[in-house]
Amino acid sequence: MSWSLTEYGSSRSSPGKHGDRFIPSRSAANWDLKFHRTQDSEKSLKEKWPSRQATSGNSPIYSALLDNELLGVGIERVQNVKGRGQRLPQPCSPEKEDLFVYSPSTEGWWRPDAVRAASSHGMSSISSKSQALLASQKKTPKSISAKPFKILEAPELQDNFCLNLLDWSSLNIISVGLGTSVFLWHAATCQVVRVCDLSVEGDSVTSVCWSQRGILLAVGTQKGFVHVWDVVAERRVCVLNKHSSRVSVLAWNADQISSGSRDKLILQRDLRTRAMQSRRCLQGHSGEVCGLEWSTNRRLLASSGKDNTVVLWTPASPKPVQQHTGHKAAVKAIAWSPHQHGLLASGGCQADCAILFWNTLTNQILQSIHTGSQVGNLAWSRHTNELVSTHGSPENQIAIWKYPSLAQANKLTGHTCPVSHLTVSPDGQVIATGAADETLRLWEVFNKTHPSRPSESTLDLFTRIRTLDASGKEADANGLTSGC
């Protein structure tokens, strides 16, 4: 609404006389938009925005809502707006309405039957036709390609259920143990680099694991050693011993490295101190330890092994705090849920073929599902409440499960041998699988539901803090993309 200064009781032609009253000028207010709209005013609006539906960058649903609310177009179904360039239905006769639309009377809403009958948009100020349009929307099912978008050759990749020879770093680099060597594949550049060759020592690689920052790489060997490499400086930092047999699995927790072995022990060492001073031995398994994973809050360590058990440990005690014996065969696959605190999934070998879901807060089994084949690996999606599992014969498939319904969302096939190795990209969208068919396959199975990093603001002080890598240089803040 605009205001103008007008003389009261006289005209502008009368000099020397001035009024003292402000009279509002309503010439610029288009009250017909909400009060007693006419067909002429609607026609002028449509002439003002003739191609908004075709040129708008918004979704067709949003454009249809604007047409319903501003132009009185009676669109009630999604099918009417599928084509962005489609001609919309003619505006229906406008209903008489007030400037502010209030919700229906709340009298009697306390009754349960009245609450159930209320629409999900019952408290909304939009029209009934727009409410019907929103109610008619259906989410399109997520489409996952049935084929991997990239296949890499992996000669001498061992077919061993207990070994963990594949890992993806936070810097978007895949490490894989092939025979006596460890190779790095840079997902951004497709460059391949060999880190080490243990053939001169008469040893072979049995496990690999990246640190959280993606700079240090731990390599477990057949003879029971753990080699720690700085891939940035391209040098070996240290060699840890004291295992009497092969190191099947590794897990990092900041500067501490945990190693599980066929000697049934779990050793924990802190790289900031001498190995003998920081070594801690965890004894709780009666078989080879082939699964290790820290919880999302880094307060619990889950281990699994050939003794068919899953054991939980805390950093404060060398004794286990929980022990689960629900599986009927060896357990390698374990994964903590990032969506529900204390939820742990575990998968059993050929004689079990089951995925169990544990509530570690109450020490109870919540749900279980029989998969029909051995479960080699498990990994949760970071963006959706879904779980991916890899399997052996007869299909050698990769399955994606919804939780908590446990409905199978997708099944991917392509490997000709049991899928023994699995890792997830740092952005959480791509998985890499490895099998004895000597191939690594990259699949895009998860979609992001939110931006990878928030937009920077000068008001956010934490975006101005620099991060330094191990060499003291400023770290790159830009994320890398998965794939080439």
Secondary structure in CASP SS format (residue, H / E / C, confidence):
PFRMAT SS
TARGET T0000
AUTHOR 0000-0000-0000
METHOD secondary structure of the structure
MODEL  1
M C 1.00
S E 1.00
W E 1.00
S E 1.00
L E 1.00
T C 1.00
E C 1.00
Y C 1.00
G C 1.00
S C 1.00
S C 1.00
R C 1.00
S C 1.00
S C 1.00
P C 1.00
G C 1.00
K C 1.00
H C 1.00
G C 1.00
D C 1.00
R C 1.00
F E 1.00
I E 1.00
P E 1.00
S E 1.00
R C 1.00
S C 1.00
A C 1.00
A C 1.00
N C 1.00
W H 1.00
D H 1.00
L H 1.00
K C 1.00
F C 1.00
H C 1.00
R C 1.00
T C 1.00
Q H 1.00
D H 1.00
S H 1.00
E H 1.00
K H 1.00
S H 1.00
L H 1.00
K H 1.00
E H 1.00
K H 1.00
W C 1.00
P C 1.00
S C 1.00
R H 1.00
Q H 1.00
A H 1.00
T H 1.00
S C 1.00
G C 1.00
N C 1.00
S C 1.00
P H 1.00
I H 1.00
Y H 1.00
S H 1.00
A H 1.00
L H 1.00
L H 1.00
D H 1.00
N H 1.00
E H 1.00
L H 1.00
L H 1.00
G C 1.00
V E 1.00
G C 1.00
I C 1.00
E C 1.00
R C 1.00
V H 1.00
Q H 1.00
N H 1.00
V H 1.00
K C 1.00
G C 1.00
R C 1.00
G C 1.00
Q C 1.00
R C 1.00
L C 1.00
P C 1.00
Q C 1.00
P E 1.00
C C 1.00
S C 1.00
P C 1.00
E C 1.00
K C 1.00
E C 1.00
D C 1.00
L C 1.00
F C 1.00
V C 1.00
Y C 1.00
S C 1.00
P C 1.00
S C 1.00
T C 1.00
E C 1.00
G C 1.00
W C 1.00
W C 1.00
R C 1.00
P H 1.00
D H 1.00
A H 1.00
V H 1.00
R H 1.00
A H 1.00
A C 1.00
S C 1.00
S C 1.00
H C 1.00
G C 1.00
M C 1.00
S C 1.00
S C 1.00
I C 1.00
S C 1.00
S H 1.00
K H 1.00
S H 1.00
Q H 1.00
A H 1.00
L H 1.00
L H 1.00
A H 1.00
S C 1.00
Q C 1.00
K C 1.00
K C 1.00
T C 1.00
P C 1.00
K C 1.00
S C 1.00
I C 1.00
S C 1.00
A C 1.00
K C 1.00
P C 1.00
F C 1.00
K E 1.00
I E 1.00
L E 1.00
E E 1.00
A C 1.00
P C 1.00
E C 1.00
L C 1.00
Q C 1.00
D C 1.00
N C 1.00
F C 1.00
C C 1.00
L C 1.00
N E 1.00
L C 1.00
L E 1.00
D E 1.00
W E 1.00
S C 1.00
S C 1.00
L C 1.00
N C 1.00
I E 1.00
I E 1.00
S E 1.00
V E 1.00
G E 1.00
L E 1.00
G C 1.00
T C 1.00
S E 1.00
V E 1.00
F E 1.00
L E 1.00
W E 1.00
H E 1.00
A C 1.00
A C 1.00
T C 1.00
C C 1.00
Q C 1.00
V E 1.00
V E 1.00
R E 1.00
V E 1.00
C E 1.00
D E 1.00
L H 1.00
S H 1.00
V H 1.00
E H 1.00
G C 1.00
D C 1.00
S C 1.00
V E 1.00
T E 1.00
S E 1.00
V E 1.00
C E 1.00
W E 1.00
S C 1.00
Q C 1.00
R C 1.00
G C 1.00
I C 1.00
L E 1.00
L E 1.00
A E 1.00
V E 1.00
G E 1.00
T E 1.00
Q C 1.00
K C 1.00
G C 1.00
F C 1.00
V E 1.00
H E 1.00
V E 1.00
W E 1.00
D E 1.00
V C 1.00
V C 1.00
A C 1.00
E C 1.00
R E 1.00
R E 1.00
V E 1.00
C E 1.00
V E 1.00
L E 1.00
N C 1.00
K C 1.00
H C 1.00
S C 1.00
S C 1.00
R C 1.00
V E 1.00
S E 1.00
V E 1.00
L E 1.00
A E 1.00
W E 1.00
N E 1.00
A C 1.00
D C 1.00
Q E 1.00
I E 1.00
S E 1.00
S E 1.00
G E 1.00
S E 1.00
R C 1.00
D C 1.00
K C 1.00
L E 1.00
I E 1.00
L E 1.00
Q E 1.00
R E 1.00
D E 1.00
L C 1.00
R C 1.00
T C 1.00
R C 1.00
A H 1.00
M H 1.00
Q H 1.00
S H 1.00
R C 1.00
R E 1.00
C E 1.00
L E 1.00
Q E 1.00
G C 1.00
H C 1.00
S C 1.00
G C 1.00
E C 1.00
V E 1.00
C E 1.00
G E 1.00
L E 1.00
E E 1.00
W E 1.00
S C 1.00
T C 1.00
N C 1.00
R C 1.00
R C 1.00
L C 1.00
L E 1.00
A E 1.00
S E 1.00
S E 1.00
G E 1.00
K C 1.00
D C 1.00
N C 1.00
T C 1.00
V E 1.00
V E 1.00
L E 1.00
W E 1.00
T E 1.00
P C 1.00
A C 1.00
S E 1.00
P E 1.00
K E 1.00
P E 1.00
V E 1.00
Q E 1.00
Q E 1.00
H E 1.00
T C 1.00
G C 1.00
H C 1.00
K C 1.00
A C 1.00
A C 1.00
V E 1.00
K E 1.00
A E 1.00
I E 1.00
A E 1.00
W E 1.00
S C 1.00
P C 1.00
H C 1.00
Q C 1.00
H C 1.00
G C 1.00
L E 1.00
L E 1.00
A E 1.00
S E 1.00
G E 1.00
G E 1.00
C C 1.00
Q C 1.00
A C 1.00
D C 1.00
C C 1.00
A E 1.00
I E 1.00
L E 1.00
F E 1.00
W E 1.00
N E 1.00
T C 1.00
L C 1.00
T C 1.00
N C 1.00
Q E 1.00
I E 1.00
L E 1.00
Q E 1.00
S E 1.00
I E 1.00
H E 1.00
T C 1.00
G C 1.00
S C 1.00
Q C 1.00
V E 1.00
G E 1.00
N E 1.00
L E 1.00
A E 1.00
W E 1.00
S C 1.00
R C 1.00
H C 1.00
T C 1.00
N C 1.00
E E 1.00
L E 1.00
V E 1.00
S E 1.00
T E 1.00
H E 1.00
G C 1.00
S C 1.00
P C 1.00
E C 1.00
N C 1.00
Q C 1.00
I E 1.00
A E 1.00
I E 1.00
W E 1.00
K E 1.00
Y C 1.00
P C 1.00
S C 1.00
L C 1.00
A C 1.00
Q E 1.00
A E 1.00
N E 1.00
K E 1.00
L E 1.00
T C 1.00
G C 1.00
H C 1.00
T C 1.00
C C 1.00
P C 1.00
V E 1.00
S E 1.00
H E 1.00
L E 1.00
T E 1.00
V E 1.00
S C 1.00
P C 1.00
D C 1.00
G C 1.00
Q C 1.00
V E 1.00
I E 1.00
A E 1.00
T E 1.00
G E 1.00
A E 1.00
A C 1.00
D C 1.00
E C 1.00
T E 1.00
L E 1.00
R E 1.00
L E 1.00
W E 1.00
E E 1.00
V C 1.00
F C 1.00
N C 1.00
K C 1.00
T C 1.00
H C 1.00
P C 1.00
S C 1.00
R C 1.00
P C 1.00
S C 1.00
E C 1.00
S C 1.00
T C 1.00
L C 1.00
D C 1.00
L H 1.00
F H 1.00
T H 1.00
R H 1.00
I C 1.00
R C 1.00
T C 1.00
L E 1.00
D C 1.00
A C 1.00
S C 1.00
G C 1.00
K C 1.00
E E 1.00
A C 1.00
D C 1.00
A C 1.00
N C 1.00
G C 1.00
L C 1.00
T C 1.00
S C 1.00
G C 1.00
C C 1.00
END
